[in-house]
């Protein structure tokens, strides 16, 4: 289950980072910093949700899907 989660986290990172490139450029933040910050924040929200769901020691597919919907 780890590989699909990592692939989905990569997708979250890219999907969040791309729109923020223009915003970063507009306000004078280096493009790579704006991208990394926004992508990391989005991924950390998903990871936090996954960690909360893992308190019982297992992750179901429904819990993983819910974490990505919320993040």
C-alpha positions in Angstrom: 0.0 0.0 0.0 3.0 2.3 0.5 3.8 2.8 -3.2 0.3 4.0 -4.2 0.4 6.4 -1.2 3.7 7.9 -2.3 2.5 8.3 -5.9 -0.6 10.0 -4.7 1.4 12.3 -2.4 3.6 13.2 -5.4 0.5 14.1 -7.3 -0.8 16.3 -4.4 2.6 18.0 -4.3 2.6 18.8 -8.0 -1.0 19.8 -8.2 -0.6 22.2 -5.4 2.8 23.6 -6.4 2.0 24.4 -10.0 -0.6 27.1 -9.4 1.6 28.8 -6.8 4.4 29.3 -9.2 2.7 32.4 -10.6 1.6 33.7 -7.2 5.2 33.4 -5.9 6.5 35.3 -9.0 3.9 38.0 -8.6 4.8 38.7 -5.0 8.5 38.4 -5.4 9.1 35.0 -3.9 11.5 32.7 -5.7 9.6 30.3 -7.8 11.1 27.2 -6.3 10.4 28.4 -2.8 6.8 29.1 -3.5 6.4 25.7 -5.1 8.2 23.7 -2.4 6.3 25.5 0.4 2.8 25.0 -1.1 3.5 21.4 -2.1 5.0 20.5 1.3 2.1 22.1 3.2 -0.5 20.1 1.1 1.4 16.9 1.6 1.8 17.4 5.3 -1.9 17.9 5.7 -2.5 14.5 4.0 0.3 12.8 6.1 -1.3 14.3 9.3 -4.7 12.8 8.3 -3.1 9.4 7.6 -1.3 9.5 11.0 -4.5 10.2 12.8 -6.2 7.2 11.0 -3.2 4.9 11.8 -3.7 5.2 15.6 -5.3 1.8 15.7 -2.3 0.3 13.8 -3.9 -0.2 10.5 -5.0 1.8 7.5 -7.9 0.8 5.3 -8.3 1.9 1.7 -11.3 4.0 2.8 -9.1 5.9 5.4 -6.4 6.5 2.8 -9.0 7.8 0.3 -10.5 10.0 2.9 -7.1 11.5 3.8 -6.5 12.4 0.2 -10.0 13.9 -0.2 -9.5 16.1 2.9 -5.9 17.2 2.0 
